[in-house]
Each structure stands twice: as C-alpha cells, then as structure tokens.
Amino acid sequence: MSRGAGQELAGPRWREPAPVRDPHPDQNPDSDTAEPGPEERIAARRRRIAARLDAQRRQALGENEEPKEEAVEVEEERSSHNQVEESRQKLAKLLFEGTRMVTDIQVAVDLRETQRRAEQAELKLQRVEKLENEARSSADKFEEITSKWALAKEMTIPQELWQLLNQQQQLCTQLLEEKNKLIGELQQELKNKDEQYVQTIKKQSDDIHLLLERMEEQIRMMLKTYRRNIHQIEKAFELERRELLDNNRKKWEEAIQALNTKELEYLHDRVRKVEEYEKQLNQLRVQDEEEYNSMKIHLESDVQNLERQLQHMKAVYLVNQEKLEYNLQVLKKRDEENTIIRSQQKRKLNRLHSLLSNLRTKLVKQEKQFREENQSLAADCERITGQCKEVQRRMRHFAASDAEKFTKVWLMNEEEAKGLMRRALDADRIIHTQQLGLPWEEPHYWFPNNVGPFRHYKAKRMATKLAAEVLTEGTSGAQEKKEKEEVGSGEGQKENTAKSGDTVTPLQNISKKTAKKILELVSDESGFLIERKLLRPLRALGKHECTLLRLDSIFSALEIDSEDDLYQLMDFFLKYKAKEGALSQSQGSPGGEDITDLGEERADGESSAQSDELKSSQGPLGSLPSVYIHADNVLKILKAFVQDFHKLREEDNSAEEVLQVWDSSKDGEYWEALTHVIPESTLKLWDALAVALEEYYNILTRRANLIAESAVLQQQNSELSLMLEQFITSGANSMELLSPPVQQMDLNLPCPGEPR
Amino acid sequence: MQQVAGDGGRAVPSLRASQSRLVAEPYCVHRIIEDPEWCLIAVPPLTELCLQHIVQNFTNNPVLDRLPPKDQRKVLARLPTGLPLAVTANLISDEGYWKRCCTERWQVCDISNHGGSWKRMFLERHLENVLKCFVPNTTDPNQVLELIPLCRDYVRKLEVDQFLPPVKEDEKEETDNLSDSGSDLGFGEVCIHHYDLGALVPALPLLEELHLTYGMKDCGMNFEWNLFNFTYQDCCNLAAAVKMCHNLKVFKLTRSNVDDDRTRLLVRSLLDHPSLVELDLSHNLIGDKGAQAVSKLINHSKLEILCLCNNRICDEGAQALAQALAKNCTLTSLNLRLNHVEDKGGEAMGCALLTNTALKSLHLGGNRLAEPTAVLFSQVLAQNSSLTCINFSCNPIGPDGGKQLLKGLRCNQTMTEFDLRLAEVGEESEYLISQMLWANRDAARLQPVLQQPAEPRS
C-alpha cells in the first residue's frame, strides 16, 4: 500500500508545475500541442491488459498450486512468499511504467521545447540577417538619394530639377514602402507568434489535462491493481491458513480418535486387570489366612516353650547369684594383695630410674673422651702425612742429587774409560799401521757417542715428523724403512733399535696406507682447528705440503706433540673402528683381545710396543676396516680422543716419574761393552805379535852383541894392522911378503854393517 | 485576512444557536412537566455551561491551562477557528484545533509537506499568504512583523510563489495593455522593488526551507513584463537575508529571471554557508558566468542537490561545473535539464565523472548531446560505481551512441535508472538497457535484504 501512497504523492508533484508555467509565455517549455496521446494511451492500455491477464494467470496458477501447498508445509510458506514477491515485482513494473507514461509527457514537451528553441534560434538568426540586409540596402538607397541632392544643387533648369525631385520622391517612397513592408512582415510574424503562443498554451493545457488524466488513471489503476494484489495475497494467505487449519484439524481429529481408541483399550485392559487382581487378592487372602492360623498355633506353642525356659533360667539365675557373691569376696581379697605388690614394684622402679640416670652421665663422659681422642689422633695423622710428604720430597731430592752424582761419577768414569779406550785404539792403530803395516779401520760402535748415564726412554721424534714420514711412506716405503733403521741405530742400543723398530712397525702394521688415509681424513675433516691465517697460504702449496701443514696445526690444536700421541690417535681410530666392527660383526676373541690389550696399554703407557706387537698380528684386520672410516665419524672420534687423551697423558706423566728410578741392568752391558772395545781376534793378534816381537828383539839383541864383538875384533884388527904397518915400516921386513895382508882386510870390512 | 474574517462570519451562526438554546432554557422547565419522557440527563451540568462560557469569551479571557485535561479537550473541541492568532498561536498546541483551522480555511491540506504538524502548517501557510498578498508601499509592514513573535517557533519552511510589485498609476496599466514588449523595459526602470525578506527571514530561527518565486500568479490579461522583474535591489536584499539565515538547508529561487550578475551576487552570499544542502535555481536566465559562479559554490559549501534546469548554460558553464564536480565529494544530484550544454560540456561532465565518486543522479535531458558524449559516458558507466541515475532523454544520441552506452552499461552493477526516451537510440538498445536496469534494480533491492536478512523473517 505504501507504493500506492507514493504514487499519490507523485501525482501532485507532476501536477504542480504545469499551471504555474502559464504566465510565462516566453519561458514556457510546453508550447506545442500534446504529442501522440492516443498511441501512448493504447500502449498503456495494452500493458495494463497484459498485466491483468498476467495477474489472472498467476491467480489460476496459485489455485493450481494449492494441492501442492497442501502437500508440503514449507512449500506453502514459500508459495505465499512467492505470491507476495510476484505481486511486488508486478507492481514495481506497473509503477515504473506508469511513472514512465506520465513522465513521457514531460519528456515529449522537453523535446518539443528544445526543438522550438532551436527553430527559434534559427529564425532569429534569419531575421537578424534579413534586417541587416535590409538596413544595408536601404542605407545604400539612402546614400544614392543623398548623393542626388548634391546633383540637384547644380541643376539650373527647373524642369530637370522637378524631374529629379520627382525621382527623389519616388525613391523615398520606395524606401519607406520597403521599410513599412518589413515592419508589416515583422508584425505579421509577431501576430503569428501570438497565435502560436495561444496554441502553445492550449496545447499545454491539453498536455496538462492529459497528464492529469493519465495520473488519475494511473492512480485508479494502481489502486485497483494494488487492491487486487492485496486480495490475491490475502487469498493466498487465507488459503494457506485454511489449509493449515484443515490440516491441523484433520491431524487433531486423527490424534483425538487415536487417543479415544487408545483410551478405550486402556480401559478394557484396566477392567481386565482389575478383575485379575481381585481374583489374585482373594486367593492371597485365603492363603494368608491359612498361613496366619498355622503361624498362630506355632507361635503359641513357642510361647509356652519359652515360658518354661524362663522359669528354668530363673532358677539358674539364683544359683549364679550365690556363686558370684562368693567370687566377689575372693576377688576383694586378691585386690588387697595386689595393692601391696604394686607398692613394692613402684619402689623398685624408682631405684632403677636413678641407676639409669647414672649410666647416662657415664655415657656422656665417655663420648666426650672418645671425641677428644679422635681429634688428637686426627691431628697425629695429619702430622704424619705431612712428614711423609716431606720425606717423599726429600727422597725425591736425594734421588735427584743421587742421579746427578751418579751422572757425574758416570761421566768421570766414562771419560776415563773412553780415554783408555781411545788409547787402546790408538795403540791398535799404531800396531796395525806401524807394526803390521796393515790398513787400520776404526771400528764403529754405538757407545762412544754416549755421554752420561744411559736412559731407557728414547728421544721421541716429533709427531709431525712422523706424520710426514707416514705420508711420504706411501711413495717411498723401502727408503723409509732404512731411514728408520738408521734412526733406530742412532739412538743407541741394539735392543732399543729393535724396540724403536717395533714402535714404528705398528704404523707399518696398521699399514701405511691406512695410516696415511687416517691422517688425510683428519686433515680434511678437522679443518676448523686450523688457524684462519694459515688457510690462505695453504692454497698456494701442493697437496702434500698442504696436508702436512694442516696436520701440524691440527696437532698443535689437539696438543699432540710426541710420536706416542700420534700413535695413540691412530690406535684410537682403529679401536673405534674395531669396536664398531665388533658391534656390527660381533667378532669374537680378536676384538675382545684388542680391547683388553688397549686397557693394558693404558696402564703401561710406555709399553706400547707390546700391544703394538699384538696389533701387528692383527695388521690385516686393522687395516681393512680403517679404510671404511666414514668422514662423518672423524669428528666423533676426535672428540672422544681429546676427552680420553688428557687422562692418558696424566697417566703417562705419572708413569714417567716412576720410571725415573734406575734401571741398571743395561749399565753393566754398557761398561762391559766398553771393555770389549778391542775384539778378541785383535787381542790374539796382539799376543802373537808380542811373541814375534819378543823373538825379534832377542835376535836384535844377539845381533847387537855380535856387532859389539865385531867392533872389538875390528879394533883388534886395526891395532894389529897398525902394528904390522909399524912393523913393515920399521923395516923389519923390508922385503915384501908374497901376499900383502892389507888387500885381504879391505874385502872383509863392509860385511858386519849389512844387516842393518 | 479576508478568509479569517470570513471564518469569523461563519462562526457567528453557531454562537447564535447556542444563545438561542440558552434563551430557550427557561421554557424547558415548563415543558418538562408536560414531557413524560423527560429525565435529568437532558439538563446541562454547570461545568458544561462554564465551559461554554469560556469558549464564548475565549478572545477576552483565554482560560485553558488551568482547566483539567478532560475539560481542556472539550474546550478545544468547541473553540471557533476564527479566533485571532495573537491569542491562539502561543497558547494552543492541540493538533485537533489546528486541524480544524486548516481544513476550514483550505481545501487541500497536505500535512506531509509541513512535517506532519497541523499547527506548523497553519502558521506557515498563513505567513505565506500574508507575504503573497503583501504589496510594497501600500500594505503595512507591521502586518508581517506582528506575526513574527507568533510563528517564529514553528515556521521551518516558507514557500512563497508570488511577490506582488508595488501599485502603480492606472495610466501605465492602461498603456501596458495596449503595448506589450517595447515599453516594458522602460517601466522596468521605474518599477520599485518587491518585499524585502531581510526583516523577516533572520527573525525566524528555525527556518530551514525557503522556496521563492519572484513573480505574479493569475495576472491574466493584466500581464506586464515588469510584474516579473527580479530587480538587483531585490537580489541584494535576498542575498543578505539568506546569508543571515544560518539554519537554511533548502533554498529554491525559481522562475524569477535570475541572470548571471544576480546569480553571482547570490552565490557570493551563499559561499561557505554552514548548512545549505539543496539549491534550486531552475527556470531562470543563468548563463555561463552564472554557472561558473555556481560551480565555485559547489566546492565551498555542503551542497548536495543542485538544480539548474531550464537555464541558458552552454558548454563553458558546463565545463566549469564539471571541473568543480571532479574535485567534489558532497554533491549527489545535479540537474541540468533543458540547457545548451551540448557535446563539449557533456564530454567535460563525463571526464569529471570518471574521477567523481559522490554524484548519484545526473539529469542532462534536452541538452543536444550527441554520440561523442555517449562514447565518453559508456566509459563512465564502466568505471563509476556511484552513479545510480542518469537522464539523457531528448538528446539526439543516435543508434551508435546507444550501442556505446549499452556496452558501457554491461560492465555496470549500480545503475538503476537510465532514461533514454526520445534519444533515438534504437529500440533494441533501449530494450536491452531496460533489461539490464531491471536486473540492477533487483540486485540493489536484494542487497539491503541480504545485509539484514534475519529481520523480516523473525
């Protein structure tokens, strides 16, 4: 309905402007007659008819839908809403079309107005043009006339002047006529306009009437349609309601009928049940009565029995009373006795209490005493331990001083021995070169180089050196071996060479490849231990040097200094692998042995050789798994190693200290060796030489004697010759002898000097 | 006032009737004896008589507040409608009484135009009547001023569609009858000004709507151009009055020959008006300069509705309006019906609407817009989502333009009204456009339903 009201409101709004426009003829936009009214009206009527038909159809549809509505409640609800919605749409359309129809007039008038204005503007332009043209032409004509006036002044002949004047007059009248004509035209136009205006006003009033008519019609129609729609909607709702009511009533009746039938049934049931129950009740009553009677008889007999028993009990009671009285008296007496006993006990208790207190005090005293004793003992103990430490310190000091003294004595002796040895050797050399004329070669021994007392530990190679070796070993294994032997020999004792050989061998046993791999792995994986600065120059170097340098820094970081540490590291790797292997493959004895060995090794520290030997037996075993050490495990192993390593080192240190204690077993050997500088064969040689030289000496002495004799003889001889000469010269024998003695003697003289 | 007098005259017979009844009473006593059906009910009680007396002498002694409510009602029901306003205006607030006054005085009473209050309606229409009949220099200005204290608390709307010019000598009127247009201008100079609202309007603090038409109604054959002359002085007075009226929301000045200069004067006084929402300057003579002034006003006020229909705005004015519109965000409705905007102005409008998001309704009917505007507006339709109503009726848009508009409308969801009647767009386009509009309208109707769907069902 609100829309209807709106329409009614809309009506006057459109109605308003129309009459007001009347007094403005020039501004009035509605100046033509009403446009195709009939056509529009027909169209509108058609539309209305269509709408009406639509509504009817819908109504019919609504009626058709009724059975459906009955079927489903939700559908019903929707159908009524549908009805409302449809009506709304229809009415909206109707309203829209109605307003459109009404506004059509305005729009048409607007169009006409715009057209009119356009025409007007055109006409105005034409008129202005026309006026201008006319003005121009008239001005021309006027000028012509005025120019002729000048000519007239020159005229002297009156006839001509008259003629000219006539002409001028004609021209003037012509001009005036033209002007008048124009004025007439304009006035005609004005009149036309007036007529047009009147027509326009008429048209406008027609329009307004049409508008009013349409609006009224519209209002009427809208009212009608609204009313019809309301009726329809109401009808739809009514139908729905009625159906709902019918349905509900039907349901209600059904329900009531069902209720009635059920109630009847219940009633029947009830009646039946009442009868049954009555029967049962009667039965029960009879039964109960019987039971009651029997019970009564029974109970009565019971009562009699009980009365009899009561009397009996009364008799018993009397007897008991007497007994109890007697008992009471007895108990009273006992009570008295008890009181006496109690007092006695109390006294005893007091005594015991005092005893107890005494004992307690004693206990306290003793405790104090013991505590004091304990304290004094603890002090004693402290003192004694202090003393012990002192003694130990002193002992260590003495040991050190002893060692020093020992070394000094040793050195002194050694010097002496070495001097002796040197002398012996010199003698040997002289003997050989001078006496025997043989080439002499200085025998090579390990001990002459030794200075100071011989220690059991060997000078340890640096770990990095070893690593370098190990790494190069891969390339030149054999050479390395020799070197190692040399190194071993350089260290001194033969046993030691063997040992040092052993210490190297584990590495060999571990197999150089494995060792090399382990080291490479370590160098690759623990790059983080390398100092930053080092990294850059490292790149410039070759691979081998690079790994070496890396290892160096890694070892410094891990505090691996000595060879042993490195071996331990290797062992650790292998152990780890072996453990893993043991775990994974569950190897029996070898693995277990290994572990136990390792335990020993830890205990011994120094005696790695032993375990290494054992390990060497497992060489192939150890070398195999090591190849498969995974790069990821390296760090874990290193970590475990670093943790264990410190423990190991501590143990090592303690062990070293213990081993400072002298091992004199080899000293004997040393000195023994010193005595045996000259070998047995040489000694024999010397003995033989001595014998030979003795003989030679004897011969020489004999010769010397013979020489002396020969000298004496020579002297005799010379004296004799002298005497002979003197004799000859003296002329005693001026006559010559057949054979002169001088010749003979010259021949014999050089002979004694020959053996020299 | 004549009608008031007429009402007074009409009130007389009823008075007489009551008097006659009073006179007849003594006879009644006598008659009672004879009448067997007489009973006490027929005797009027004393209170009734008192009330009657109060009603009769209400003008001299208005007693209403001191009466009990039941009696008040009785008195109000019986009070004659012709009582002077000075007595009733501030005393009686009962709607029933004022309804009687209104219905007796006017045939058509639409209470909805006056905020649903009969008293307001009576006072407003009374004041309007006084103003309509006011003839400067002859009518006493006190006639208006006297009313101010009576109706200042009620008048919210003034709708004056007639301002009488001062009375002139009869000779001139005779000559006017003979010659129409030529001499009119000459008389225009002489013509003195209309009633000055400057005294009245500022004295009405509640005034919200002011509808004015400087012109005469029903002049018939006494037509004269200068009857409709809205002089410059009038304009100055009106501008000053409107400026003083701070609560004014709606200002309509129609059919008053307002030209560019007067528009500018008015606009200057309306700049930055605190409450003006609607401005209607339709059916005037506003040209481009006036439109430029109004366009300046658009962005210097809270204007929401602007009607400039049936003026002489050409493309320049439309361009100025469009420029203002592009920056504006308050104006929701613009009416430029029956102007000479043409394609240049239409294109400017279209460009402005590409950026504007406030305008909802635009009327460009009868502006000789052709296809170029339609091309631009198809773009506007596709982009702008605030416009709901466009009117292009009576423009020679042509079938191609119609197709363009149809293309634009395909992308639009908000347009609900798009008037293309007599725009030569072709039946097919028109039909398709109307289909789309129906779809949009349904969507627009469903939207608020969707927003609060639970309300109507439950």
Interface residues (C-beta under 8 A of the other chain):
Chain A: L9 P12 V20 P23 H24 Q27 P29 A92 R100 D104 V107 A108 D110 L111 E113 T114 A118
Chain B: D110 S112 D161 T213 G215 M216 K217 D218 C219 F223 F228 R255 H283 N310 R337 L338 G365 G366 R368 S393 C394 D419 R421 L422 R441
